[in-house]
Amino acid sequence: YPWGGGTGISIAGNRIYTTAGPIGSFLGILRSTDSSATFETLGGKERGLPELHENGKQPTAIYARSDKPEAVWVIINGVLYHSGDGGEKWAV
């Protein structure tokens, strides 16, 4: 996993979302839908997020609604991104 120093985690039901990336770099959003048995790395333009390993795109916070875990927000380099489908697609 590309943990590398994430700064945020949000747990909603059996879903876990966490940021990944050392200071000044984006290593993705990690998502588990099975209570942490497995994780998937989310990132890239096809999802509406910065590219993986993109410098200057530090993720700093993440939040998922406990009553609707597919609704999740993340702040990357001061920009708020939102996903309504559990992280498949993101928009600013």
Secondary structure, DSSP 8 states (H G I E B T S, - for coil): ---SS---EEEETTEEEEE--STTEE--EEEESSTTS--EEE-SGGGTS--TTEET--EEEEEEETTEEEEEEEEETTEEEEESSTTSS-B-
